[in-house]
Amino acid sequence: MTLLRATGLTKRFAARGPLGVKAEFTAVDRVSFDVGPGETLAVVGESGSGKSTTARMIAKLMDPTEGSLEFDGEDVTRAKGAALARFRAGVQVVFQDPFSSLNPRHTVERILTAPLVYQGIAPNGSRRAHAKELMERVGLNPDHSLRYPAQFSGGQAQRIGIARALAVNPKLVICDEAVSALDVSVQAQVIELLRRLQRESGFSFVFIAHDLAVVRQIAHRVAVMSKGRIVELGDTAQVFGDPRDEYTRTLLAAVPRINPEWDRRRRERVQA
Amino acid sequence: MSDLLVVEDLTVTFPTARGPVDVVRSVSFTLGRDETLGIVGESGSGKSMTSLAVMGLLPKGARASGSVRLDGVELLGRPDRELRRLRGDRMSMIFQDPLSSLNPYYTVGLQIEEVYRAHRGGSGKDARKVAIAALQQVGLPDPERRVDYYPHQFSGGQRQRVMIAMALVCSPELLIADEPTTALDVTVQAQILGLLAGLRKDSGMGLVFITHDLAVISSIATRVLVMRQGEQVEYATAEQVFAEPRHDYTRMLLDSIPRIDDPLDEGVTA
Protein backbone atom coordinates (compact mmCIF):
# COMPACT_ATOMS: atom_id res chain seq x y z
CA MET A 1 0.00 0.00 0.00
CA THR A 2 1.21 3.46 -0.81
CA LEU A 3 0.30 6.74 0.81
CA LEU A 4 2.43 9.06 -1.26
CA ARG A 5 3.90 8.31 -4.67
CA ALA A 6 6.25 10.64 -6.52
CA THR A 7 6.89 9.70 -10.13
CA GLY A 8 9.58 11.40 -12.18
CA LEU A 9 9.38 14.66 -10.22
CA THR A 10 11.48 17.29 -11.98
CA LYS A 11 12.02 20.95 -11.20
CA ARG A 12 13.82 23.25 -13.57
CA PHE A 13 14.57 26.88 -12.79
CA ALA A 14 15.35 29.58 -15.30
CA ALA A 15 19.00 30.57 -15.03
CA ARG A 16 21.37 32.64 -17.07
CA GLY A 17 24.32 31.00 -18.75
CA PRO A 18 27.52 32.60 -20.10
CA LEU A 19 27.02 35.80 -22.13
CA GLY A 20 23.49 36.15 -20.74
CA VAL A 21 22.23 33.23 -22.79
CA LYS A 22 19.05 31.84 -21.33
CA ALA A 23 19.64 28.49 -19.70
CA GLU A 24 17.80 26.14 -17.37
CA PHE A 25 19.02 24.71 -14.13
CA THR A 26 17.61 21.33 -13.18
CA ALA A 27 17.35 21.31 -9.39
CA VAL A 28 15.49 18.00 -9.20
CA ASP A 29 15.80 15.48 -11.98
CA ARG A 30 13.25 12.66 -12.41
CA VAL A 31 12.92 11.70 -8.76
CA SER A 32 10.61 8.78 -7.93
CA PHE A 33 9.78 7.18 -4.61
CA ASP A 34 6.85 6.08 -2.54
CA VAL A 35 6.01 6.26 1.14
CA GLY A 36 3.82 3.69 2.86
CA PRO A 37 1.45 4.33 5.79
CA GLY A 38 3.33 4.60 9.07
CA GLU A 39 6.65 4.63 7.26
CA THR A 40 9.53 7.08 7.59
CA LEU A 41 11.42 7.85 4.40
CA ALA A 42 14.51 10.00 4.82
CA VAL A 43 15.85 12.10 1.97
CA VAL A 44 19.50 12.96 2.57
CA GLY A 45 22.02 14.94 0.61
CA GLU A 46 24.46 17.83 0.76
CA SER A 47 23.60 21.44 -0.03
CA GLY A 48 22.41 21.82 -3.60
CA SER A 49 21.40 18.17 -3.86
CA GLY A 50 17.76 19.11 -4.44
CA LYS A 51 16.40 17.60 -1.24
CA SER A 52 14.63 20.75 -0.08
CA THR A 53 13.15 21.40 -3.53
CA THR A 54 11.88 17.82 -3.47
CA ALA A 55 10.34 18.48 -0.04
CA ARG A 56 8.62 21.61 -1.32
CA MET A 57 7.17 19.78 -4.30
CA ILE A 58 5.74 16.90 -2.27
CA ALA A 59 4.30 19.41 0.23
CA LYS A 60 2.75 21.19 -2.76
CA LEU A 61 4.45 24.43 -1.82
CA MET A 62 5.93 24.39 -5.34
CA ASP A 63 4.72 22.86 -8.60
CA PRO A 64 6.93 20.35 -10.40
CA THR A 65 8.01 21.14 -13.97
CA GLU A 66 7.39 17.52 -14.86
CA GLY A 67 6.30 14.35 -13.13
CA SER A 68 3.35 13.49 -10.96
CA LEU A 69 2.39 13.21 -7.34
CA GLU A 70 -0.22 10.88 -5.93
CA PHE A 71 -1.53 11.08 -2.39
CA ASP A 72 -3.91 8.58 -0.86
CA GLY A 73 -4.83 7.17 -4.26
CA GLU A 74 -5.55 10.54 -5.83
CA ASP A 75 -3.46 12.40 -8.44
CA VAL A 76 -2.71 15.72 -6.75
CA THR A 77 -0.08 17.02 -9.20
CA ARG A 78 -2.29 19.89 -10.34
CA ALA A 79 -4.74 19.83 -7.44
CA LYS A 80 -6.62 23.06 -6.78
CA GLY A 81 -9.54 24.19 -4.67
CA ALA A 82 -11.28 21.44 -2.73
CA ALA A 83 -8.79 18.76 -3.79
CA LEU A 84 -5.88 20.90 -2.62
CA ALA A 85 -7.64 21.61 0.68
CA ARG A 86 -8.10 17.86 1.20
CA PHE A 87 -4.40 17.37 0.50
CA ARG A 88 -3.43 20.10 2.99
CA ALA A 89 -5.55 18.43 5.66
CA GLY A 90 -3.59 15.24 5.18
CA VAL A 91 -0.07 16.59 4.76
CA GLN A 92 1.68 18.90 7.23
CA VAL A 93 5.18 20.34 7.35
CA VAL A 94 7.63 20.98 10.22
CA PHE A 95 10.33 23.48 9.27
CA GLN A 96 13.93 23.92 10.42
CA ASP A 97 13.67 27.19 12.31
CA PRO A 98 10.74 27.11 14.73
CA PHE A 99 10.95 30.82 15.52
CA SER A 100 10.60 31.96 11.92
CA SER A 101 7.76 29.53 11.26
CA LEU A 102 5.70 30.53 14.33
CA ASN A 103 3.95 33.90 14.39
CA PRO A 104 5.62 35.82 17.24
CA ARG A 105 2.42 37.80 17.95
CA HIS A 106 0.18 34.77 18.36
CA THR A 107 -0.23 32.72 21.52
CA VAL A 108 0.48 29.02 21.40
CA GLU A 109 -3.26 28.40 21.64
CA ARG A 110 -3.90 30.50 18.56
CA ILE A 111 -1.02 28.85 16.67
CA LEU A 112 -2.28 25.38 17.49
CA THR A 113 -5.89 26.05 16.57
CA ALA A 114 -5.13 27.94 13.33
CA PRO A 115 -4.87 24.74 11.22
CA LEU A 116 -8.38 23.77 12.36
CA VAL A 117 -9.72 27.17 11.34
CA TYR A 118 -8.12 26.91 7.88
CA GLN A 119 -9.49 23.39 7.42
CA GLY A 120 -12.91 24.30 8.81
CA ILE A 121 -12.71 21.50 11.36
CA ALA A 122 -14.43 21.86 14.73
CA PRO A 123 -12.14 20.88 17.61
CA ASN A 124 -13.07 18.16 20.08
CA GLY A 125 -14.27 20.31 22.95
CA SER A 126 -13.10 23.90 23.29
CA ARG A 127 -10.19 25.40 21.42
CA ARG A 128 -8.33 25.79 24.66
CA ALA A 129 -8.80 22.13 25.57
CA HIS A 130 -7.65 21.16 22.08
CA ALA A 131 -4.49 23.27 22.37
CA LYS A 132 -3.72 21.94 25.83
CA GLU A 133 -4.15 18.36 24.71
CA LEU A 134 -1.76 18.91 21.79
CA MET A 135 0.77 20.53 24.12
CA GLU A 136 0.64 17.53 26.40
CA ARG A 137 1.18 15.14 23.52
CA VAL A 138 4.43 16.87 22.57
CA GLY A 139 5.66 17.16 26.15
CA LEU A 140 4.93 20.84 26.79
CA ASN A 141 3.30 22.23 29.91
CA PRO A 142 -0.37 22.83 28.93
CA ASP A 143 -0.54 25.70 31.44
CA HIS A 144 1.64 27.69 29.03
CA SER A 145 -0.95 27.77 26.24
CA LEU A 146 -1.35 31.56 26.43
CA ARG A 147 2.38 32.26 26.14
CA TYR A 148 4.10 33.55 23.01
CA PRO A 149 6.80 31.71 20.99
CA ALA A 150 9.60 33.94 22.30
CA GLN A 151 8.89 32.68 25.81
CA PHE A 152 10.03 29.18 24.83
CA SER A 153 13.48 27.70 24.21
CA GLY A 154 14.45 26.46 20.74
CA GLY A 155 13.60 22.85 21.57
CA GLN A 156 10.26 23.82 23.08
CA ALA A 157 9.42 26.03 20.10
CA GLN A 158 10.12 23.11 17.77
CA ARG A 159 7.67 21.06 19.86
CA ILE A 160 5.07 23.75 19.18
CA GLY A 161 5.81 23.41 15.46
CA ILE A 162 5.31 19.65 15.75
CA ALA A 163 2.09 20.07 17.72
CA ARG A 164 0.76 22.43 15.04
CA ALA A 165 1.51 19.82 12.37
CA LEU A 166 -0.43 17.22 14.35
CA ALA A 167 -3.43 19.50 14.98
CA VAL A 168 -5.34 18.20 11.95
CA ASN A 169 -4.38 14.53 12.41
CA PRO A 170 -2.33 14.36 9.20
CA LYS A 171 -1.48 11.15 7.39
CA LEU A 172 1.91 12.49 6.35
CA VAL A 173 4.30 14.86 8.12
CA ILE A 174 7.18 16.34 6.13
CA CYS A 175 10.10 17.37 8.34
CA ASP A 176 12.49 19.72 6.53
CA GLU A 177 15.68 19.70 8.65
CA ALA A 178 13.39 19.78 11.67
CA VAL A 179 16.09 18.92 14.22
CA SER A 180 19.17 20.45 12.53
CA ALA A 181 19.18 23.71 14.47
CA LEU A 182 18.83 22.09 17.91
CA ASP A 183 21.56 21.34 20.45
CA VAL A 184 22.49 17.65 20.63
CA SER A 185 20.79 16.93 23.94
CA VAL A 186 17.60 18.65 22.78
CA GLN A 187 17.87 17.02 19.37
CA ALA A 188 17.91 13.55 20.96
CA GLN A 189 14.72 14.39 22.88
CA VAL A 190 12.92 15.72 19.81
CA ILE A 191 13.86 12.65 17.74
CA GLU A 192 12.54 10.52 20.58
CA LEU A 193 9.31 12.53 20.55
CA LEU A 194 8.86 12.14 16.78
CA ARG A 195 9.31 8.37 17.06
CA ARG A 196 6.80 8.12 19.90
CA LEU A 197 4.20 10.25 18.10
CA GLN A 198 4.52 8.10 15.01
CA ARG A 199 4.03 4.93 17.08
CA GLU A 200 0.96 6.44 18.74
CA SER A 201 -0.69 7.95 15.67
CA GLY A 202 0.63 5.88 12.77
CA PHE A 203 1.31 8.76 10.37
CA SER A 204 4.12 8.67 7.81
CA PHE A 205 7.21 10.87 7.80
CA VAL A 206 9.27 12.25 4.99
CA PHE A 207 12.37 13.37 6.82
CA ILE A 208 14.64 15.74 4.92
CA ALA A 209 18.08 16.04 6.52
CA HIS A 210 21.78 16.42 5.90
CA ASP A 211 22.84 14.68 9.13
CA LEU A 212 23.27 11.01 8.35
CA ALA A 213 23.61 9.86 11.96
CA VAL A 214 20.27 11.48 12.82
CA VAL A 215 18.56 9.99 9.79
CA ARG A 216 19.76 6.53 10.73
CA GLN A 217 17.94 6.76 14.05
CA ILE A 218 14.56 7.57 12.61
CA ALA A 219 14.22 6.32 9.01
CA HIS A 220 12.91 2.99 7.75
CA ARG A 221 14.13 3.74 4.25
CA VAL A 222 16.65 6.26 2.93
CA ALA A 223 16.96 8.07 -0.39
CA VAL A 224 20.37 9.61 -1.02
CA MET A 225 20.30 12.62 -3.37
CA SER A 226 23.15 14.20 -5.26
CA LYS A 227 22.93 16.88 -7.96
CA GLY A 228 19.15 16.59 -8.20
CA ARG A 229 18.98 12.82 -8.54
CA ILE A 230 18.37 9.93 -6.20
CA VAL A 231 21.61 7.96 -6.40
CA GLU A 232 20.56 5.29 -3.93
CA LEU A 233 17.28 4.26 -2.31
CA GLY A 234 16.99 1.38 0.10
CA ASP A 235 16.30 0.12 3.60
CA THR A 236 18.21 2.01 6.29
CA ALA A 237 20.23 -1.05 7.25
CA GLN A 238 21.28 -1.61 3.65
CA VAL A 239 22.12 2.01 2.77
CA PHE A 240 24.23 2.48 5.89
CA GLY A 241 25.59 -1.06 6.22
CA ASP A 242 26.15 -1.96 2.59
CA PRO A 243 26.01 1.21 0.48
CA ARG A 244 25.91 0.40 -3.24
CA ASP A 245 26.61 3.85 -4.64
CA GLU A 246 30.03 5.46 -4.67
CA TYR A 247 28.65 8.83 -3.54
CA THR A 248 26.85 7.26 -0.57
CA ARG A 249 30.12 5.66 0.47
CA THR A 250 31.97 9.00 0.24
CA LEU A 251 29.25 10.68 2.29
CA LEU A 252 29.31 8.01 5.01
CA ALA A 253 33.11 8.05 5.20
CA ALA A 254 33.12 11.83 5.73
CA VAL A 255 30.86 11.76 8.82
CA PRO A 256 33.00 12.78 11.80
CA ARG A 257 33.28 10.08 14.42
CA ILE A 258 34.36 10.04 18.03
CA ASN A 259 37.63 8.15 18.34
CA PRO A 260 36.23 4.58 18.42
CA GLU A 261 38.86 3.34 20.89
CA TRP A 262 37.98 6.10 23.42
CA ASP A 263 34.27 5.58 22.88
CA ARG A 264 34.58 1.83 23.46
CA ARG A 265 36.51 2.38 26.70
CA ARG A 266 33.92 4.82 28.00
CA ARG A 267 31.04 2.49 27.25
CA GLU A 268 32.77 -0.43 28.90
CA ARG A 269 33.19 1.66 32.02
CA VAL A 270 29.53 2.67 31.93
CA GLN A 271 28.47 -0.95 31.73
CA ALA A 272 30.86 -2.11 34.47
CA MET B 1 59.46 27.70 27.03
CA SER B 2 56.28 29.14 28.51
CA ASP B 3 52.80 28.18 27.34
CA LEU B 4 51.57 30.08 24.32
CA LEU B 5 48.22 31.10 25.76
CA VAL B 6 47.31 31.21 29.43
CA VAL B 7 43.76 32.10 30.43
CA GLU B 8 43.13 32.46 34.15
CA ASP B 9 39.87 33.07 35.91
CA LEU B 10 38.33 34.71 32.84
CA THR B 11 34.92 36.25 33.52
CA VAL B 12 32.89 38.12 30.92
CA THR B 13 30.09 40.36 32.14
CA PHE B 14 27.29 42.03 30.21
CA PRO B 15 25.26 44.90 31.63
CA THR B 16 21.53 44.25 31.27
CA ALA B 17 18.39 46.05 32.39
CA ARG B 18 18.22 43.64 35.31
CA GLY B 19 21.84 44.20 36.33
CA PRO B 20 25.12 42.66 35.20
CA VAL B 21 25.08 39.08 33.88
CA ASP B 22 28.16 36.85 33.70
CA VAL B 23 28.14 35.00 30.39
CA VAL B 24 31.54 33.45 31.14
CA ARG B 25 32.48 32.65 34.75
CA SER B 26 35.99 31.87 35.98
CA VAL B 27 37.28 29.96 32.98
CA SER B 28 40.94 28.88 33.03
CA PHE B 29 42.98 26.97 30.49
CA THR B 30 46.39 26.90 28.87
CA LEU B 31 47.42 26.19 25.31
CA GLY B 32 50.91 25.06 24.39
CA ARG B 33 52.59 25.58 21.05
CA ASP B 34 51.81 22.67 18.77
CA GLU B 35 48.59 22.00 20.68
CA THR B 36 44.94 22.02 19.68
CA LEU B 37 42.43 22.89 22.36
CA GLY B 38 38.83 22.07 21.60
CA ILE B 39 36.19 24.19 23.33
CA VAL B 40 32.86 22.43 23.18
CA GLY B 41 29.43 23.41 24.44
CA GLU B 42 25.80 23.85 23.47
CA SER B 43 24.28 27.19 22.53
CA GLY B 44 24.63 29.75 25.30
CA SER B 45 27.57 27.94 26.87
CA GLY B 46 29.87 30.96 26.49
CA LYS B 47 32.34 29.24 24.17
CA SER B 48 32.29 32.02 21.58
CA MET B 49 32.44 34.78 24.21
CA THR B 50 35.52 33.13 25.70
CA SER B 51 37.33 33.28 22.37
CA LEU B 52 36.19 36.82 21.61
CA ALA B 53 37.53 37.89 25.03
CA VAL B 54 40.92 36.38 24.15
CA MET B 55 40.98 38.31 20.88
CA GLY B 56 39.80 41.54 22.52
CA LEU B 57 36.74 41.51 20.26
CA LEU B 58 33.95 41.47 22.84
CA PRO B 59 30.79 43.37 21.89
CA LYS B 60 30.49 46.93 23.18
CA GLY B 61 29.57 47.12 26.84
CA ALA B 62 30.91 43.69 27.76
CA ARG B 63 33.68 43.60 30.36
CA ALA B 64 36.32 40.91 30.80
CA SER B 65 38.22 40.31 34.02
CA GLY B 66 40.86 37.80 35.01
CA SER B 67 43.94 37.26 32.90
CA VAL B 68 44.67 36.39 29.25
CA ARG B 69 48.38 36.10 28.46
CA LEU B 70 49.81 35.49 25.01
CA ASP B 71 53.40 34.33 25.29
CA GLY B 72 53.57 35.77 28.81
CA VAL B 73 52.16 39.19 27.89
CA GLU B 74 48.87 40.29 29.44
CA LEU B 75 46.19 41.16 26.87
CA LEU B 76 43.24 42.12 29.07
CA GLY B 77 42.98 45.85 29.59
CA ARG B 78 45.33 46.70 26.73
CA PRO B 79 44.20 49.55 24.51
CA ASP B 80 42.55 48.54 21.27
CA ARG B 81 45.32 50.20 19.26
CA GLU B 82 47.82 47.68 20.64
CA LEU B 83 45.47 44.72 20.25
CA ARG B 84 44.94 45.68 16.62
CA ARG B 85 48.66 45.28 16.06
CA LEU B 86 48.50 41.75 17.46
CA ARG B 87 45.34 40.63 15.67
CA GLY B 88 46.06 39.25 12.23
CA ASP B 89 49.76 39.19 13.07
CA ARG B 90 50.40 37.07 16.15
CA MET B 91 46.85 35.86 16.70
CA SER B 92 44.07 35.34 14.16
CA MET B 93 40.50 34.17 14.16
CA ILE B 94 38.17 32.55 11.65
CA PHE B 95 34.41 32.28 11.92
CA GLN B 96 31.49 30.09 10.88
CA ASP B 97 30.29 32.20 7.98
CA PRO B 98 33.15 33.27 5.70
CA LEU B 99 30.83 35.26 3.46
CA SER B 100 29.97 37.72 6.21
CA SER B 101 33.67 38.08 7.09
CA LEU B 102 34.73 38.93 3.55
CA ASN B 103 34.05 42.24 1.81
CA PRO B 104 32.00 41.51 -1.32
CA TYR B 105 33.37 44.61 -3.15
CA TYR B 106 37.04 43.63 -3.11
CA THR B 107 38.91 40.71 -4.63
CA VAL B 108 40.13 38.16 -2.10
CA GLY B 109 43.69 38.99 -3.14
CA LEU B 110 43.30 42.65 -2.11
CA GLN B 111 41.81 41.64 1.23
CA ILE B 112 44.66 39.26 2.02
CA GLU B 113 47.24 41.83 0.84
CA GLU B 114 45.66 44.45 3.10
CA VAL B 115 46.17 42.27 6.19
CA TYR B 116 49.77 41.57 5.20
CA ARG B 117 50.70 45.17 4.45
CA ALA B 118 49.02 46.49 7.60
CA HIS B 119 51.44 44.43 9.66
CA ARG B 120 54.50 43.98 7.46
CA GLY B 121 54.39 46.95 5.10
CA GLY B 122 56.26 46.42 1.83
CA SER B 123 55.21 46.96 -1.75
CA GLY B 124 51.93 45.95 -3.32
CA LYS B 125 53.82 43.69 -5.65
CA ASP B 126 55.39 41.75 -2.77
CA ALA B 127 52.06 41.55 -0.97
CA ARG B 128 50.43 40.08 -4.06
CA LYS B 129 53.07 37.36 -4.16
CA VAL B 130 52.42 36.64 -0.49
CA ALA B 131 48.66 36.47 -1.13
CA ILE B 132 49.14 34.00 -3.98
CA ALA B 133 51.41 31.87 -1.79
CA ALA B 134 48.84 32.00 1.02
CA LEU B 135 46.07 30.78 -1.31
CA GLN B 136 48.37 28.05 -2.55
CA GLN B 137 49.09 26.98 1.03
CA VAL B 138 45.39 26.41 1.74
CA GLY B 139 45.03 24.20 -1.32
CA LEU B 140 43.09 26.49 -3.66
CA PRO B 141 43.76 25.36 -7.20
CA ASP B 142 45.08 27.95 -9.65
CA PRO B 143 45.89 30.65 -7.05
CA GLU B 144 47.46 33.05 -9.62
CA ARG B 145 44.05 33.41 -11.24
CA ARG B 146 41.87 33.02 -8.13
CA VAL B 147 43.66 35.86 -6.35
CA ASP B 148 41.63 38.24 -8.54
CA TYR B 149 38.28 36.60 -7.81
CA TYR B 150 35.57 38.17 -5.68
CA PRO B 151 34.16 36.26 -2.66
CA HIS B 152 30.92 35.31 -4.46
CA GLN B 153 32.91 33.44 -7.10
CA PHE B 154 33.94 30.80 -4.57
CA SER B 155 31.98 27.92 -3.04
CA GLY B 156 31.43 27.81 0.74
CA GLY B 157 34.36 25.49 1.35
CA GLN B 158 36.66 27.56 -0.88
CA ARG B 159 35.64 30.75 0.95
CA GLN B 160 36.59 29.14 4.24
CA ARG B 161 39.97 28.31 2.63
CA VAL B 162 40.32 31.97 1.67
CA MET B 163 39.56 33.00 5.28
CA ILE B 164 42.19 30.57 6.54
CA ALA B 165 44.70 31.97 4.05
CA MET B 166 43.95 35.49 5.28
CA ALA B 167 44.23 34.43 8.93
CA LEU B 168 47.58 32.75 8.36
CA VAL B 169 49.19 35.29 6.02
CA CYS B 170 51.37 36.71 8.82
CA SER B 171 52.14 33.28 10.33
CA PRO B 172 50.38 33.85 13.68
CA GLU B 173 51.33 31.83 16.75
CA LEU B 174 47.68 31.44 17.73
CA LEU B 175 44.66 30.66 15.55
CA ILE B 176 41.15 30.63 16.99
CA ALA B 177 38.59 28.87 14.81
CA ASP B 178 34.97 29.43 15.90
CA GLU B 179 32.70 26.77 14.34
CA PRO B 180 34.65 26.98 11.05
CA THR B 181 33.06 23.87 9.54
CA THR B 182 29.52 24.07 10.96
CA ALA B 183 27.98 25.57 7.83
CA LEU B 184 29.79 23.20 5.48
CA ASP B 185 28.72 19.88 3.98
CA VAL B 186 30.30 16.82 5.63
CA THR B 187 32.62 16.03 2.74
CA VAL B 188 33.87 19.64 2.67
CA GLN B 189 34.08 19.67 6.47
CA ALA B 190 36.41 16.67 6.35
CA GLN B 191 38.67 18.52 3.89
CA ILE B 192 38.82 21.71 5.98
CA LEU B 193 39.55 19.75 9.18
CA GLY B 194 42.38 17.95 7.39
CA LEU B 195 43.71 21.27 6.08
CA LEU B 196 43.66 22.95 9.52
CA ALA B 197 45.34 19.97 11.20
CA GLY B 198 48.05 19.91 8.51
CA LEU B 199 48.69 23.68 8.64
CA ARG B 200 48.88 23.64 12.41
CA LYS B 201 51.38 20.81 12.35
CA ASP B 202 53.57 22.45 9.70
CA SER B 203 53.60 25.87 11.36
CA GLY B 204 53.78 24.81 15.02
CA MET B 205 51.09 27.34 15.95
CA GLY B 206 48.54 26.76 18.69
CA LEU B 207 44.94 26.19 17.62
CA VAL B 208 41.78 26.82 19.60
CA PHE B 209 38.88 25.06 17.90
CA ILE B 210 35.36 25.95 19.02
CA THR B 211 32.44 23.74 18.10
CA HIS B 212 29.23 22.18 19.32
CA ASP B 213 30.16 18.91 17.62
CA LEU B 214 31.96 16.44 19.88
CA ALA B 215 32.86 14.14 17.00
CA VAL B 216 34.67 17.01 15.26
CA ILE B 217 36.52 17.83 18.50
CA SER B 218 37.55 14.21 18.84
CA SER B 219 39.15 14.25 15.43
CA ILE B 220 41.19 17.44 15.90
CA ALA B 221 41.82 18.35 19.57
CA THR B 222 44.54 17.21 21.94
CA ARG B 223 42.90 18.89 24.93
CA VAL B 224 39.24 19.63 25.52
CA LEU B 225 37.36 22.23 27.53
CA VAL B 226 33.67 21.46 28.05
CA MET B 227 31.53 24.52 28.81
CA ARG B 228 27.95 24.91 29.97
CA GLN B 229 26.05 28.11 30.71
CA GLY B 230 29.24 30.14 31.00
CA GLU B 231 31.01 27.69 33.25
CA GLN B 232 33.87 25.35 32.75
CA VAL B 233 32.54 21.84 33.30
CA GLU B 234 35.54 19.74 32.41
CA TYR B 235 39.06 20.43 31.18
CA ALA B 236 41.37 17.54 30.38
CA THR B 237 43.14 15.70 27.59
CA ALA B 238 40.88 14.66 24.74
CA GLU B 239 41.46 11.02 25.60
CA GLN B 240 40.33 11.57 29.17
CA VAL B 241 37.23 13.58 28.24
CA PHE B 242 36.08 10.98 25.71
CA ALA B 243 37.19 7.76 27.42
CA GLU B 244 36.84 8.71 31.11
CA PRO B 245 34.61 11.77 31.43
CA ARG B 246 34.38 12.96 35.02
CA HIS B 247 31.21 15.00 34.81
CA ASP B 248 27.60 14.01 34.31
CA TYR B 249 27.09 16.79 31.79
CA THR B 250 29.94 15.52 29.59
CA ARG B 251 28.54 12.00 29.87
CA MET B 252 25.08 13.22 28.95
CA LEU B 253 26.48 15.04 25.90
CA LEU B 254 28.38 11.94 24.83
CA ASP B 255 25.28 9.80 25.25
CA SER B 256 23.17 12.22 23.20
CA ILE B 257 25.14 12.05 19.97
CA PRO B 258 23.83 9.53 17.47
CA ARG B 259 26.62 7.18 16.35
CA ILE B 260 26.71 6.29 12.70
CA ASP B 261 28.48 2.98 13.38
CA ASP B 262 26.31 1.69 16.23
CA PRO B 263 24.08 -1.32 15.63
CA LEU B 264 20.63 -0.24 14.47
CA ASP B 265 17.62 -0.40 16.81
CA GLU B 266 19.63 0.06 19.95
CA GLY B 267 16.37 0.23 21.88
CA VAL B 268 15.72 3.97 21.73
CA THR B 269 12.23 4.02 23.17
CA ALA B 270 10.12 6.66 24.80
Contacts between the chains, C-beta under 8 A, distances in Angstrom:
chain1	res1	chain2	res2	distance
A	46	B	185	3.9
A	46	B	186	7.1
A	46	B	187	6.7
A	47	B	156	7.5
A	47	B	185	5.6
A	154	B	43	7.4
A	183	B	42	3.9
A	183	B	43	5.7
A	183	B	212	6.8
A	184	B	42	7.0
A	184	B	212	7.1
A	184	B	214	7.6
A	184	B	253	6.4
A	184	B	256	4.5
A	184	B	257	5.5
A	185	B	42	6.7
A	185	B	252	6.3
A	185	B	253	6.6
A	185	B	256	4.6
A	186	B	42	7.9
A	187	B	256	7.2
A	188	B	256	4.4
A	188	B	258	7.5
A	191	B	258	7.9
A	191	B	268	7.9
A	192	B	268	6.6
A	192	B	270	5.4
A	193	B	270	7.3
A	195	B	268	7.0
A	195	B	269	8.0
A	195	B	270	6.7
A	196	B	270	3.7
A	199	B	270	7.8
A	210	B	185	7.1
A	210	B	186	7.5
A	212	B	186	7.5
A	212	B	260	6.0
A	213	B	257	7.4
A	213	B	258	4.0
A	213	B	259	6.6
A	213	B	260	4.4
A	214	B	258	5.6
A	216	B	258	6.7
A	216	B	260	6.3
A	216	B	264	7.1
A	217	B	258	5.1
A	217	B	268	6.5
A	236	B	264	6.7
A	237	B	264	5.7
A	240	B	260	7.1
A	240	B	264	7.7
A	250	B	187	6.2
A	251	B	186	6.5
A	251	B	187	6.6
A	252	B	260	7.0
A	254	B	186	4.3
A	254	B	187	4.4
A	254	B	189	7.0
A	254	B	190	4.3
A	255	B	186	5.7
A	255	B	215	7.7
A	255	B	260	5.0
A	256	B	186	7.5
A	256	B	189	7.1
A	256	B	190	7.4
A	256	B	193	7.5
A	256	B	213	6.6
A	256	B	215	3.9
A	256	B	216	4.9
A	256	B	218	7.4
A	256	B	219	5.5
A	257	B	215	5.5
A	257	B	218	7.3
A	257	B	219	7.4
A	257	B	259	7.6
A	257	B	260	6.7
A	257	B	261	6.7
A	258	B	214	6.3
A	258	B	215	5.1
A	258	B	218	4.4
A	258	B	242	6.0
A	258	B	254	7.5
A	258	B	257	7.3
A	258	B	259	7.5
A	259	B	218	4.9
A	259	B	219	7.6
A	259	B	238	7.7
A	259	B	239	7.8
A	259	B	242	6.0
A	260	B	261	7.3
A	261	B	243	7.7
A	262	B	218	7.1
A	262	B	238	7.8
A	262	B	239	5.9
A	262	B	242	3.8
A	262	B	243	4.1
A	263	B	242	6.6
A	263	B	243	7.8
A	263	B	254	7.9
A	263	B	259	7.5
A	265	B	243	4.2
A	265	B	244	7.3
A	266	B	242	6.4
A	266	B	243	5.2
A	266	B	244	6.8
A	266	B	245	6.8
A	266	B	254	6.7
A	269	B	243	7.9
A	269	B	244	6.8
A	270	B	251	7.8
